[in-house]
Amino acid sequence: MTYKAYIDNIQAKTGKTPEDFRKLAKEKGLSEYGELLKWLKSDQGLGHGHATAIILYIRNPELGKRKIAEDAKKEKSKTKVARKTTVRETRKKK
């Protein structure tokens, strides 16, 4: 599962973006890994892996944004390859 997929699943489940979680953590004064993990799991209902994905974003938003962008680019590339394959297969059948 890609980092972007984790983030997409979290947003679908909670309705919150990584930036929302970052702001909430800052308001609560949370910055240490352990306290962030406990808060995300107990108060926000995230599992360990999803909480860890959000912690990465909270502690290093630029890295999180970069990983999301890289994953989106890879997804787009895979979609193009899949479309080309489908077109080739359709042409062979004719």
N, C-alpha and C positions, 0 to 999 in steps of 0.2 A: 504494500500500500504506500502510495506517495504521501509526502508531507501535505500537498494540496488536498488530497483525498481526506486525510485526517481533518484538516481545517474545514473542508466542505461539510463533512459529517457532523462536526461540532456545531457549525452554524445552523445546519438543518435541525439538530436536536435542541439547541438552546435559543436560537434566534439571535445569538450574539456573535459579533465579529471578533477576530483576535484583538483588534484595537479596543473594542469594548472591554474585553477582559483586562487588557493592559491598563486602561483608565481605572477600572474598578480596583485592581491590585494596588495601583498608586494611591488611590483614595484611602484604602485600608492600611497603607504603609507596609505592604508585603513585598519583599524582594528576595528573601532567601529561598532556595530550592524547596526545602522541607516544609516551610510554612505555606508556600504557594501550592505545593502538591496536596497538602492537607485541605486547604481551602477549596481548591478546584474539585477534589474528590467528594468532600463532605457537603459543602454549601452549593456547589454548582452541578453535582451529580455526574461528573466525568469519570471515566475509567482511567487507569494508570497511564496507558499509552496516549490517550487523548489529552490528559492533563499535561503530560510531558511535552507534547507538541505545542500546547499553549504557553507553557513555561519558556520554551525556546523563544517564542515570539515576544513574550513579556520582557525577557532579559536581553534580547538582541533583535529588535523589530526589523532592522535592516536585513539581517540574515534571513529572518522569517519571510519577509517580502521577496527577497531574492530567490529563496527556495520555491515559493509559490509560483513565481514567474517562470522559473526553469521548468517546473513540472507542467505548467500550462503549455509551454512551448513544446515539450515532449508529447503531450496529449494531442496537440494540434498536428504535429508531425506524424504520429501514429494514425490519426484519422485520414490524413492525405494518402498514406500508404495503403490503408484499407480500401479507400475509394478507388485508387488505381487498380488494385487487385480485382475488385468487383467488376470494374469496367472491362478489364482484360478477360476475365472469366465469361462475361456476358458476350463479348465479341467472339470468343472461341466456340460458344454454343451455337451461334448463328451460322 
